[in-house]
Amino acid sequence: MTETDAIQTNCPACNKPIKKVKLYYRDGKFYCNKKCWRNFVKKPKEQQK
Ligand SMILES: [Zn+2]
């Protein structure tokens, strides 16, 4: 195996490494699961205040 940072291996929501078997693809990015995806999508919305 070679090191390729071209492939996303961490979840943008919780920044945890994503396991190949368990990933959730959405909007061109990989997440751990649906929950993390929703967290990531939700984040900017609740960022203010
Ligand atoms: Zn995650």
mmCIF file of the protein (N, C-alpha, C, O) and its ligand, coordinates in Angstrom:
data_MODEL
# 
_entry.id   MODEL 
# 
loop_
_entity.id 
_entity.type 
_entity.pdbx_number_of_molecules 
1 polymer     1 
2 non-polymer 1 
# 
_entity_poly.entity_id                      1 
_entity_poly.type                           'polypeptide(L)' 
_entity_poly.nstd_linkage                   no 
_entity_poly.nstd_monomer                   no 
_entity_poly.pdbx_seq_one_letter_code       MTETDAIQTNCPACNKPIKKVKLYYRDGKFYCNKKCWRNFVKKPKEQQK 
_entity_poly.pdbx_seq_one_letter_code_can   MTETDAIQTNCPACNKPIKKVKLYYRDGKFYCNKKCWRNFVKKPKEQQK 
_entity_poly.pdbx_strand_id                 A 
# 
loop_
_entity_poly_seq.entity_id 
_entity_poly_seq.num 
_entity_poly_seq.mon_id 
_entity_poly_seq.hetero 
1 1  MET n 
1 2  THR n 
1 3  GLU n 
1 4  THR n 
1 5  ASP n 
1 6  ALA n 
1 7  ILE n 
1 8  GLN n 
1 9  THR n 
1 10 ASN n 
1 11 CYS n 
1 12 PRO n 
1 13 ALA n 
1 14 CYS n 
1 15 ASN n 
1 16 LYS n 
1 17 PRO n 
1 18 ILE n 
1 19 LYS n 
1 20 LYS n 
1 21 VAL n 
1 22 LYS n 
1 23 LEU n 
1 24 TYR n 
1 25 TYR n 
1 26 ARG n 
1 27 ASP n 
1 28 GLY n 
1 29 LYS n 
1 30 PHE n 
1 31 TYR n 
1 32 CYS n 
1 33 ASN n 
1 34 LYS n 
1 35 LYS n 
1 36 CYS n 
1 37 TRP n 
1 38 ARG n 
1 39 ASN n 
1 40 PHE n 
1 41 VAL n 
1 42 LYS n 
1 43 LYS n 
1 44 PRO n 
1 45 LYS n 
1 46 GLU n 
1 47 GLN n 
1 48 GLN n 
1 49 LYS n 
# 
loop_
_struct_asym.id 
_struct_asym.entity_id 
A 1 
B 2 
# 
loop_
_chem_comp.id 
_chem_comp.type 
_chem_comp.mon_nstd_flag 
ALA 'L-peptide linking' y 
ARG 'L-peptide linking' y 
ASN 'L-peptide linking' y 
ASP 'L-peptide linking' y 
CYS 'L-peptide linking' y 
GLN 'L-peptide linking' y 
GLU 'L-peptide linking' y 
GLY 'peptide linking'   y 
ILE 'L-peptide linking' y 
LEU 'L-peptide linking' y 
LYS 'L-peptide linking' y 
MET 'L-peptide linking' y 
PHE 'L-peptide linking' y 
PRO 'L-peptide linking' y 
THR 'L-peptide linking' y 
TRP 'L-peptide linking' y 
TYR 'L-peptide linking' y 
VAL 'L-peptide linking' y 
ZN  non-polymer         . 
# 
_pdbx_entity_nonpoly.entity_id   2 
_pdbx_entity_nonpoly.name        ? 
_pdbx_entity_nonpoly.comp_id     ZN 
# 
_pdbx_nonpoly_scheme.asym_id         B 
_pdbx_nonpoly_scheme.entity_id       2 
_pdbx_nonpoly_scheme.mon_id          ZN 
_pdbx_nonpoly_scheme.ndb_seq_num     1 
_pdbx_nonpoly_scheme.pdb_seq_num     101 
_pdbx_nonpoly_scheme.auth_seq_num    101 
_pdbx_nonpoly_scheme.pdb_mon_id      ZN 
_pdbx_nonpoly_scheme.auth_mon_id     ZN 
_pdbx_nonpoly_scheme.pdb_strand_id   A 
_pdbx_nonpoly_scheme.pdb_ins_code    . 
# 
loop_
_atom_site.group_PDB 
_atom_site.id 
_atom_site.type_symbol 
_atom_site.label_atom_id 
_atom_site.label_alt_id 
_atom_site.label_comp_id 
_atom_site.label_asym_id 
_atom_site.label_entity_id 
_atom_site.label_seq_id 
_atom_site.pdbx_PDB_ins_code 
_atom_site.Cartn_x 
_atom_site.Cartn_y 
_atom_site.Cartn_z 
_atom_site.occupancy 
_atom_site.B_iso_or_equiv 
_atom_site.pdbx_formal_charge 
_atom_site.auth_seq_id 
_atom_site.auth_comp_id 
_atom_site.auth_asym_id 
_atom_site.auth_atom_id 
_atom_site.pdbx_PDB_model_num 
ATOM   1   N  N  . MET A 1 1  ? 0.844   -1.206 0.000  1.00 0.00 ? 1   MET A N  1 
ATOM   2   C  CA . MET A 1 1  ? 0.000   0.000  0.000  1.00 0.00 ? 1   MET A CA 1 
ATOM   3   C  C  . MET A 1 1  ? 0.881   1.259  0.000  1.00 0.00 ? 1   MET A C  1 
ATOM   4   O  O  . MET A 1 1  ? 1.910   1.306  0.674  1.00 0.00 ? 1   MET A O  1 
ATOM   5   N  N  . THR A 1 2  ? 0.477   2.240  -0.739 1.00 0.00 ? 2   THR A N  1 
ATOM   6   C  CA . THR A 1 2  ? 1.223   3.489  -0.773 1.00 0.00 ? 2   THR A CA 1 
ATOM   7   C  C  . THR A 1 2  ? 0.433   4.594  -0.090 1.00 0.00 ? 2   THR A C  1 
ATOM   8   O  O  . THR A 1 2  ? -0.794  4.560  -0.006 1.00 0.00 ? 2   THR A O  1 
ATOM   9   N  N  . GLU A 1 3  ? 1.172   5.555  0.386  1.00 0.00 ? 3   GLU A N  1 
ATOM   10  C  CA . GLU A 1 3  ? 0.505   6.663  1.064  1.00 0.00 ? 3   GLU A CA 1 
ATOM   11  C  C  . GLU A 1 3  ? -0.039  7.657  0.051  1.00 0.00 ? 3   GLU A C  1 
ATOM   12  O  O  . GLU A 1 3  ? 0.710   8.295  -0.689 1.00 0.00 ? 3   GLU A O  1 
ATOM   13  N  N  . THR A 1 4  ? -1.309  7.766  0.038  1.00 0.00 ? 4   THR A N  1 
ATOM   14  C  CA . THR A 1 4  ? -1.925  8.701  -0.908 1.00 0.00 ? 4   THR A CA 1 
ATOM   15  C  C  . THR A 1 4  ? -2.900  9.594  -0.161 1.00 0.00 ? 4   THR A C  1 
ATOM   16  O  O  . THR A 1 4  ? -3.966  9.163  0.281  1.00 0.00 ? 4   THR A O  1 
ATOM   17  N  N  . ASP A 1 5  ? -2.505  10.836 -0.037 1.00 0.00 ? 5   ASP A N  1 
ATOM   18  C  CA . ASP A 1 5  ? -3.422  11.745 0.645  1.00 0.00 ? 5   ASP A CA 1 
ATOM   19  C  C  . ASP A 1 5  ? -4.450  12.321 -0.334 1.00 0.00 ? 5   ASP A C  1 
ATOM   20  O  O  . ASP A 1 5  ? -5.229  13.216 -0.005 1.00 0.00 ? 5   ASP A O  1 
ATOM   21  N  N  . ALA A 1 6  ? -4.418  11.776 -1.529 1.00 0.00 ? 6   ALA A N  1 
ATOM   22  C  CA . ALA A 1 6  ? -5.424  12.209 -2.488 1.00 0.00 ? 6   ALA A CA 1 
ATOM   23  C  C  . ALA A 1 6  ? -6.763  11.600 -2.108 1.00 0.00 ? 6   ALA A C  1 
ATOM   24  O  O  . ALA A 1 6  ? -7.831  12.140 -2.398 1.00 0.00 ? 6   ALA A O  1 
ATOM   25  N  N  . ILE A 1 7  ? -6.663  10.458 -1.450 1.00 0.00 ? 7   ILE A N  1 
ATOM   26  C  CA . ILE A 1 7  ? -7.887  9.804  -1.016 1.00 0.00 ? 7   ILE A CA 1 
ATOM   27  C  C  . ILE A 1 7  ? -8.246  10.260 0.389  1.00 0.00 ? 7   ILE A C  1 
ATOM   28  O  O  . ILE A 1 7  ? -7.422  10.229 1.303  1.00 0.00 ? 7   ILE A O  1 
ATOM   29  N  N  . GLN A 1 8  ? -9.461  10.673 0.535  1.00 0.00 ? 8   GLN A N  1 
ATOM   30  C  CA . GLN A 1 8  ? -9.905  11.144 1.841  1.00 0.00 ? 8   GLN A CA 1 
ATOM   31  C  C  . GLN A 1 8  ? -10.100 9.961  2.764  1.00 0.00 ? 8   GLN A C  1 
ATOM   32  O  O  . GLN A 1 8  ? -10.809 9.009  2.438  1.00 0.00 ? 8   GLN A O  1 
ATOM   33  N  N  . THR A 1 9  ? -9.460  10.031 3.925  1.00 0.00 ? 9   THR A N  1 
ATOM   34  C  CA . THR A 1 9  ? -9.540  8.910  4.842  1.00 0.00 ? 9   THR A CA 1 
ATOM   35  C  C  . THR A 1 9  ? -10.132 9.312  6.181  1.00 0.00 ? 9   THR A C  1 
ATOM   36  O  O  . THR A 1 9  ? -10.418 8.469  7.031  1.00 0.00 ? 9   THR A O  1 
ATOM   37  N  N  . ASN A 1 10 ? -10.308 10.613 6.352  1.00 0.00 ? 10  ASN A N  1 
ATOM   38  C  CA . ASN A 1 10 ? -10.855 11.073 7.622  1.00 0.00 ? 10  ASN A CA 1 
ATOM   39  C  C  . ASN A 1 10 ? -12.227 11.716 7.430  1.00 0.00 ? 10  ASN A C  1 
ATOM   40  O  O  . ASN A 1 10 ? -12.530 12.324 6.404  1.00 0.00 ? 10  ASN A O  1 
ATOM   41  N  N  . CYS A 1 11 ? -13.005 11.554 8.433  1.00 0.00 ? 11  CYS A N  1 
ATOM   42  C  CA . CYS A 1 11 ? -14.340 12.136 8.376  1.00 0.00 ? 11  CYS A CA 1 
ATOM   43  C  C  . CYS A 1 11 ? -14.268 13.647 8.623  1.00 0.00 ? 11  CYS A C  1 
ATOM   44  O  O  . CYS A 1 11 ? -13.682 14.078 9.616  1.00 0.00 ? 11  CYS A O  1 
ATOM   45  N  N  . PRO A 1 12 ? -14.844 14.437 7.754  1.00 0.00 ? 12  PRO A N  1 
ATOM   46  C  CA . PRO A 1 12 ? -14.819 15.891 7.915  1.00 0.00 ? 12  PRO A CA 1 
ATOM   47  C  C  . PRO A 1 12 ? -15.597 16.372 9.130  1.00 0.00 ? 12  PRO A C  1 
ATOM   48  O  O  . PRO A 1 12 ? -15.400 17.493 9.600  1.00 0.00 ? 12  PRO A O  1 
ATOM   49  N  N  . ALA A 1 13 ? -16.463 15.537 9.626  1.00 0.00 ? 13  ALA A N  1 
ATOM   50  C  CA . ALA A 1 13 ? -17.301 15.930 10.753 1.00 0.00 ? 13  ALA A CA 1 
ATOM   51  C  C  . ALA A 1 13 ? -16.585 15.712 12.075 1.00 0.00 ? 13  ALA A C  1 
ATOM   52  O  O  . ALA A 1 13 ? -16.488 16.630 12.890 1.00 0.00 ? 13  ALA A O  1 
ATOM   53  N  N  . CYS A 1 14 ? -16.087 14.514 12.291 1.00 0.00 ? 14  CYS A N  1 
ATOM   54  C  CA . CYS A 1 14 ? -15.455 14.195 13.574 1.00 0.00 ? 14  CYS A CA 1 
ATOM   55  C  C  . CYS A 1 14 ? -13.960 13.979 13.425 1.00 0.00 ? 14  CYS A C  1 
ATOM   56  O  O  . CYS A 1 14 ? -13.256 13.771 14.413 1.00 0.00 ? 14  CYS A O  1 
ATOM   57  N  N  . ASN A 1 15 ? -13.469 14.028 12.178 1.00 0.00 ? 15  ASN A N  1 
ATOM   58  C  CA . ASN A 1 15 ? -12.038 13.921 11.903 1.00 0.00 ? 15  ASN A CA 1 
ATOM   59  C  C  . ASN A 1 15 ? -11.468 12.560 12.276 1.00 0.00 ? 15  ASN A C  1 
ATOM   60  O  O  . ASN A 1 15 ? -10.263 12.424 12.486 1.00 0.00 ? 15  ASN A O  1 
ATOM   61  N  N  . LYS A 1 16 ? -12.302 11.590 12.354 1.00 0.00 ? 16  LYS A N  1 
ATOM   62  C  CA . LYS A 1 16 ? -11.821 10.245 12.667 1.00 0.00 ? 16  LYS A CA 1 
ATOM   63  C  C  . LYS A 1 16 ? -11.553 9.495  11.377 1.00 0.00 ? 16  LYS A C  1 
ATOM   64  O  O  . LYS A 1 16 ? -12.219 9.729  10.368 1.00 0.00 ? 16  LYS A O  1 
ATOM   65  N  N  . PRO A 1 17 ? -10.592 8.604  11.405 1.00 0.00 ? 17  PRO A N  1 
ATOM   66  C  CA . PRO A 1 17 ? -10.320 7.802  10.220 1.00 0.00 ? 17  PRO A CA 1 
ATOM   67  C  C  . PRO A 1 17 ? -11.521 6.946  9.844  1.00 0.00 ? 17  PRO A C  1 
ATOM   68  O  O  . PRO A 1 17 ? -12.154 6.313  10.689 1.00 0.00 ? 17  PRO A O  1 
ATOM   69  N  N  . ILE A 1 18 ? -11.805 6.948  8.571  1.00 0.00 ? 18  ILE A N  1 
ATOM   70  C  CA . ILE A 1 18 ? -12.970 6.214  8.114  1.00 0.00 ? 18  ILE A CA 1 
ATOM   71  C  C  . ILE A 1 18 ? -12.579 4.800  7.703  1.00 0.00 ? 18  ILE A C  1 
ATOM   72  O  O  . ILE A 1 18 ? -11.611 4.582  6.974  1.00 0.00 ? 18  ILE A O  1 
ATOM   73  N  N  . LYS A 1 19 ? -13.350 3.870  8.185  1.00 0.00 ? 19  LYS A N  1 
ATOM   74  C  CA . LYS A 1 19 ? -13.096 2.482  7.816  1.00 0.00 ? 19  LYS A CA 1 
ATOM   75  C  C  . LYS A 1 19 ? -13.747 2.196  6.468  1.00 0.00 ? 19  LYS A C  1 
ATOM   76  O  O  . LYS A 1 19 ? -14.849 2.646  6.154  1.00 0.00 ? 19  LYS A O  1 
ATOM   77  N  N  . LYS A 1 20 ? -13.011 1.437  5.710  1.00 0.00 ? 20  LYS A N  1 
ATOM   78  C  CA . LYS A 1 20 ? -13.454 1.171  4.348  1.00 0.00 ? 20  LYS A CA 1 
ATOM   79  C  C  . LYS A 1 20 ? -14.843 0.551  4.314  1.00 0.00 ? 20  LYS A C  1 
ATOM   80  O  O  . LYS A 1 20 ? -15.662 0.861  3.449  1.00 0.00 ? 20  LYS A O  1 
ATOM   81  N  N  . VAL A 1 21 ? -15.079 -0.301 5.242  1.00 0.00 ? 21  VAL A N  1 
ATOM   82  C  CA . VAL A 1 21 ? -16.353 -1.019 5.207  1.00 0.00 ? 21  VAL A CA 1 
ATOM   83  C  C  . VAL A 1 21 ? -17.507 -0.134 5.630  1.00 0.00 ? 21  VAL A C  1 
ATOM   84  O  O  . VAL A 1 21 ? -18.651 -0.322 5.215  1.00 0.00 ? 21  VAL A O  1 
ATOM   85  N  N  . LYS A 1 22 ? -17.176 0.831  6.462  1.00 0.00 ? 22  LYS A N  1 
ATOM   86  C  CA . LYS A 1 22 ? -18.263 1.647  6.995  1.00 0.00 ? 22  LYS A CA 1 
ATOM   87  C  C  . LYS A 1 22 ? -18.071 3.097  6.610  1.00 0.00 ? 22  LYS A C  1 
ATOM   88  O  O  . LYS A 1 22 ? -17.511 3.877  7.380  1.00 0.00 ? 22  LYS A O  1 
ATOM   89  N  N  . LEU A 1 23 ? -18.522 3.457  5.448  1.00 0.00 ? 23  LEU A N  1 
ATOM   90  C  CA . LEU A 1 23 ? -18.437 4.874  5.109  1.00 0.00 ? 23  LEU A CA 1 
ATOM   91  C  C  . LEU A 1 23 ? -19.694 5.337  4.399  1.00 0.00 ? 23  LEU A C  1 
ATOM   92  O  O  . LEU A 1 23 ? -20.417 4.567  3.766  1.00 0.00 ? 23  LEU A O  1 
ATOM   93  N  N  . TYR A 1 24 ? -19.906 6.577  4.531  1.00 0.00 ? 24  TYR A N  1 
ATOM   94  C  CA . TYR A 1 24 ? -21.123 7.169  4.007  1.00 0.00 ? 24  TYR A CA 1 
ATOM   95  C  C  . TYR A 1 24 ? -20.737 8.258  3.018  1.00 0.00 ? 24  TYR A C  1 
ATOM   96  O  O  . TYR A 1 24 ? -20.137 9.266  3.389  1.00 0.00 ? 24  TYR A O  1 
ATOM   97  N  N  . TYR A 1 25 ? -21.081 8.046  1.783  1.00 0.00 ? 25  TYR A N  1 
ATOM   98  C  CA . TYR A 1 25 ? -20.679 8.980  0.747  1.00 0.00 ? 25  TYR A CA 1 
ATOM   99  C  C  . TYR A 1 25 ? -21.779 9.997  0.485  1.00 0.00 ? 25  TYR A C  1 
ATOM   100 O  O  . TYR A 1 25 ? -22.930 9.651  0.220  1.00 0.00 ? 25  TYR A O  1 
ATOM   101 N  N  . ARG A 1 26 ? -21.392 11.246 0.565  1.00 0.00 ? 26  ARG A N  1 
ATOM   102 C  CA . ARG A 1 26 ? -22.377 12.290 0.343  1.00 0.00 ? 26  ARG A CA 1 
ATOM   103 C  C  . ARG A 1 26 ? -21.701 13.556 -0.172 1.00 0.00 ? 26  ARG A C  1 
ATOM   104 O  O  . ARG A 1 26 ? -20.701 14.003 0.389  1.00 0.00 ? 26  ARG A O  1 
ATOM   105 N  N  . ASP A 1 27 ? -22.238 14.121 -1.220 1.00 0.00 ? 27  ASP A N  1 
ATOM   106 C  CA . ASP A 1 27 ? -21.747 15.392 -1.760 1.00 0.00 ? 27  ASP A CA 1 
ATOM   107 C  C  . ASP A 1 27 ? -20.246 15.370 -2.030 1.00 0.00 ? 27  ASP A C  1 
ATOM   108 O  O  . ASP A 1 27 ? -19.554 16.365 -1.812 1.00 0.00 ? 27  ASP A O  1 
ATOM   109 N  N  . GLY A 1 28 ? -19.755 14.244 -2.499 1.00 0.00 ? 28  GLY A N  1 
ATOM   110 C  CA . GLY A 1 28 ? -18.346 14.163 -2.891 1.00 0.00 ? 28  GLY A CA 1 
ATOM   111 C  C  . GLY A 1 28 ? -17.401 13.951 -1.733 1.00 0.00 ? 28  GLY A C  1 
ATOM   112 O  O  . GLY A 1 28 ? -16.186 14.053 -1.900 1.00 0.00 ? 28  GLY A O  1 
ATOM   113 N  N  . LYS A 1 29 ? -17.941 13.655 -0.547 1.00 0.00 ? 29  LYS A N  1 
ATOM   114 C  CA . LYS A 1 29 ? -17.076 13.406 0.598  1.00 0.00 ? 29  LYS A CA 1 
ATOM   115 C  C  . LYS A 1 29 ? -17.532 12.185 1.345  1.00 0.00 ? 29  LYS A C  1 
ATOM   116 O  O  . LYS A 1 29 ? -18.684 11.757 1.269  1.00 0.00 ? 29  LYS A O  1 
ATOM   117 N  N  . PHE A 1 30 ? -16.573 11.636 2.075  1.00 0.00 ? 30  PHE A N  1 
ATOM   118 C  CA . PHE A 1 30 ? -16.884 10.438 2.845  1.00 0.00 ? 30  PHE A CA 1 
ATOM   119 C  C  . PHE A 1 30 ? -17.029 10.768 4.320  1.00 0.00 ? 30  PHE A C  1 
ATOM   120 O  O  . PHE A 1 30 ? -16.281 11.571 4.879  1.00 0.00 ? 30  PHE A O  1 
ATOM   121 N  N  . TYR A 1 31 ? -17.991 10.139 4.921  1.00 0.00 ? 31  TYR A N  1 
ATOM   122 C  CA . TYR A 1 31 ? -18.218 10.318 6.359  1.00 0.00 ? 31  TYR A CA 1 
ATOM   123 C  C  . TYR A 1 31 ? -18.318 8.942  7.018  1.00 0.00 ? 31  TYR A C  1 
ATOM   124 O  O  . TYR A 1 31 ? -18.448 7.922  6.340  1.00 0.00 ? 31  TYR A O  1 
ATOM   125 N  N  . CYS A 1 32 ? -18.257 8.933  8.331  1.00 0.00 ? 32  CYS A N  1 
ATOM   126 C  CA . CYS A 1 32 ? -18.386 7.668  9.049  1.00 0.00 ? 32  CYS A CA 1 
ATOM   127 C  C  . CYS A 1 32 ? -19.752 7.064  8.768  1.00 0.00 ? 32  CYS A C  1 
ATOM   128 O  O  . CYS A 1 32 ? -19.888 5.885  8.442  1.00 0.00 ? 32  CYS A O  1 
ATOM   129 N  N  . ASN A 1 33 ? -20.736 7.904  8.906  1.00 0.00 ? 33  ASN A N  1 
ATOM   130 C  CA . ASN A 1 33 ? -22.103 7.457  8.719  1.00 0.00 ? 33  ASN A CA 1 
ATOM   131 C  C  . ASN A 1 33 ? -23.001 8.659  8.465  1.00 0.00 ? 33  ASN A C  1 
ATOM   132 O  O  . ASN A 1 33 ? -22.535 9.791  8.333  1.00 0.00 ? 33  ASN A O  1 
ATOM   133 N  N  . LYS A 1 34 ? -24.246 8.394  8.404  1.00 0.00 ? 34  LYS A N  1 
ATOM   134 C  CA . LYS A 1 34 ? -25.197 9.459  8.114  1.00 0.00 ? 34  LYS A CA 1 
ATOM   135 C  C  . LYS A 1 34 ? -25.180 10.543 9.193  1.00 0.00 ? 34  LYS A C  1 
ATOM   136 O  O  . LYS A 1 34 ? -25.361 11.728 8.915  1.00 0.00 ? 34  LYS A O  1 
ATOM   137 N  N  . LYS A 1 35 ? -24.963 10.108 10.400 1.00 0.00 ? 35  LYS A N  1 
ATOM   138 C  CA . LYS A 1 35 ? -24.969 11.041 11.526 1.00 0.00 ? 35  LYS A CA 1 
ATOM   139 C  C  . LYS A 1 35 ? -23.869 12.083 11.379 1.00 0.00 ? 35  LYS A C  1 
ATOM   140 O  O  . LYS A 1 35 ? -24.091 13.276 11.587 1.00 0.00 ? 35  LYS A O  1 
ATOM   141 N  N  . CYS A 1 36 ? -22.690 11.615 11.020 1.00 0.00 ? 36  CYS A N  1 
ATOM   142 C  CA . CYS A 1 36 ? -21.569 12.527 10.846 1.00 0.00 ? 36  CYS A CA 1 
ATOM   143 C  C  . CYS A 1 36 ? -21.830 13.465 9.677  1.00 0.00 ? 36  CYS A C  1 
ATOM   144 O  O  . CYS A 1 36 ? -21.470 14.641 9.722  1.00 0.00 ? 36  CYS A O  1 
ATOM   145 N  N  . TRP A 1 37 ? -22.437 12.956 8.667  1.00 0.00 ? 37  TRP A N  1 
ATOM   146 C  CA . TRP A 1 37 ? -22.753 13.806 7.514  1.00 0.00 ? 37  TRP A CA 1 
ATOM   147 C  C  . TRP A 1 37 ? -23.706 14.923 7.932  1.00 0.00 ? 37  TRP A C  1 
ATOM   148 O  O  . TRP A 1 37 ? -23.534 16.084 7.563  1.00 0.00 ? 37  TRP A O  1 
ATOM   149 N  N  . ARG A 1 38 ? -24.681 14.551 8.686  1.00 0.00 ? 38  ARG A N  1 
ATOM   150 C  CA . ARG A 1 38 ? -25.660 15.551 9.126  1.00 0.00 ? 38  ARG A CA 1 
ATOM   151 C  C  . ARG A 1 38 ? -25.001 16.561 10.046 1.00 0.00 ? 38  ARG A C  1 
ATOM   152 O  O  . ARG A 1 38 ? -25.311 17.751 10.001 1.00 0.00 ? 38  ARG A O  1 
ATOM   153 N  N  . ASN A 1 39 ? -24.094 16.085 10.878 1.00 0.00 ? 39  ASN A N  1 
ATOM   154 C  CA . ASN A 1 39 ? -23.377 16.991 11.771 1.00 0.00 ? 39  ASN A CA 1 
ATOM   155 C  C  . ASN A 1 39 ? -22.570 17.999 10.961 1.00 0.00 ? 39  ASN A C  1 
ATOM   156 O  O  . ASN A 1 39 ? -22.525 19.188 11.277 1.00 0.00 ? 39  ASN A O  1 
ATOM   157 N  N  . PHE A 1 40 ? -21.947 17.498 9.926  1.00 0.00 ? 40  PHE A N  1 
ATOM   158 C  CA . PHE A 1 40 ? -21.093 18.355 9.107  1.00 0.00 ? 40  PHE A CA 1 
ATOM   159 C  C  . PHE A 1 40 ? -21.929 19.363 8.339  1.00 0.00 ? 40  PHE A C  1 
ATOM   160 O  O  . PHE A 1 40 ? -21.534 20.520 8.195  1.00 0.00 ? 40  PHE A O  1 
ATOM   161 N  N  . VAL A 1 41 ? -23.051 18.941 7.858  1.00 0.00 ? 41  VAL A N  1 
ATOM   162 C  CA . VAL A 1 41 ? -23.931 19.833 7.102  1.00 0.00 ? 41  VAL A CA 1 
ATOM   163 C  C  . VAL A 1 41 ? -24.568 20.848 8.035  1.00 0.00 ? 41  VAL A C  1 
ATOM   164 O  O  . VAL A 1 41 ? -24.777 22.006 7.675  1.00 0.00 ? 41  VAL A O  1 
ATOM   165 N  N  . LYS A 1 42 ? -24.863 20.404 9.204  1.00 0.00 ? 42  LYS A N  1 
ATOM   166 C  CA . LYS A 1 42 ? -25.542 21.256 10.175 1.00 0.00 ? 42  LYS A CA 1 
ATOM   167 C  C  . LYS A 1 42 ? -24.636 22.336 10.736 1.00 0.00 ? 42  LYS A C  1 
ATOM   168 O  O  . LYS A 1 42 ? -25.063 23.457 11.012 1.00 0.00 ? 42  LYS A O  1 
ATOM   169 N  N  . LYS A 1 43 ? -23.377 21.967 10.895 1.00 0.00 ? 43  LYS A N  1 
ATOM   170 C  CA . LYS A 1 43 ? -22.415 22.818 11.575 1.00 0.00 ? 43  LYS A CA 1 
ATOM   171 C  C  . LYS A 1 43 ? -22.460 24.293 11.167 1.00 0.00 ? 43  LYS A C  1 
ATOM   172 O  O  . LYS A 1 43 ? -22.657 25.163 12.016 1.00 0.00 ? 43  LYS A O  1 
ATOM   173 N  N  . PRO A 1 44 ? -22.279 24.579 9.872  1.00 0.00 ? 44  PRO A N  1 
ATOM   174 C  CA . PRO A 1 44 ? -22.236 25.998 9.468  1.00 0.00 ? 44  PRO A CA 1 
ATOM   175 C  C  . PRO A 1 44 ? -23.485 26.755 9.865  1.00 0.00 ? 44  PRO A C  1 
ATOM   176 O  O  . PRO A 1 44 ? -23.454 27.962 10.105 1.00 0.00 ? 44  PRO A O  1 
ATOM   177 N  N  . LYS A 1 45 ? -24.568 26.032 9.928  1.00 0.00 ? 45  LYS A N  1 
ATOM   178 C  CA . LYS A 1 45 ? -25.843 26.659 10.236 1.00 0.00 ? 45  LYS A CA 1 
ATOM   179 C  C  . LYS A 1 45 ? -25.892 27.127 11.692 1.00 0.00 ? 45  LYS A C  1 
ATOM   180 O  O  . LYS A 1 45 ? -26.434 28.186 12.010 1.00 0.00 ? 45  LYS A O  1 
ATOM   181 N  N  . GLU A 1 46 ? -25.309 26.303 12.562 1.00 0.00 ? 46  GLU A N  1 
ATOM   182 C  CA . GLU A 1 46 ? -25.363 26.637 13.981 1.00 0.00 ? 46  GLU A CA 1 
ATOM   183 C  C  . GLU A 1 46 ? -24.080 27.315 14.459 1.00 0.00 ? 46  GLU A C  1 
ATOM   184 O  O  . GLU A 1 46 ? -23.814 27.420 15.656 1.00 0.00 ? 46  GLU A O  1 
ATOM   185 N  N  . GLN A 1 47 ? -23.308 27.763 13.498 1.00 0.00 ? 47  GLN A N  1 
ATOM   186 C  CA . GLN A 1 47 ? -22.010 28.325 13.846 1.00 0.00 ? 47  GLN A CA 1 
ATOM   187 C  C  . GLN A 1 47 ? -22.157 29.697 14.491 1.00 0.00 ? 47  GLN A C  1 
ATOM   188 O  O  . GLN A 1 47 ? -21.424 30.030 15.422 1.00 0.00 ? 47  GLN A O  1 
ATOM   189 N  N  . GLN A 1 48 ? -23.067 30.461 14.017 1.00 0.00 ? 48  GLN A N  1 
ATOM   190 C  CA . GLN A 1 48 ? -23.224 31.826 14.526 1.00 0.00 ? 48  GLN A CA 1 
ATOM   191 C  C  . GLN A 1 48 ? -23.691 31.839 15.973 1.00 0.00 ? 48  GLN A C  1 
ATOM   192 O  O  . GLN A 1 48 ? -24.246 30.859 16.470 1.00 0.00 ? 48  GLN A O  1 
ATOM   193 N  N  . LYS A 1 49 ? -23.462 32.943 16.629 1.00 0.00 ? 49  LYS A N  1 
ATOM   194 C  CA . LYS A 1 49 ? -23.745 33.153 18.044 1.00 0.00 ? 49  LYS A CA 1 
ATOM   195 C  C  . LYS A 1 49 ? -22.621 32.634 18.928 1.00 0.00 ? 49  LYS A C  1 
ATOM   196 O  O  . LYS A 1 49 ? -22.703 32.734 20.152 1.00 0.00 ? 49  LYS A O  1 
HETATM 197 ZN ZN . ZN  B 2 .  ? -17.370 10.994 11.544 1.00 0.00 2 101 ZN  A ZN 1 
# 
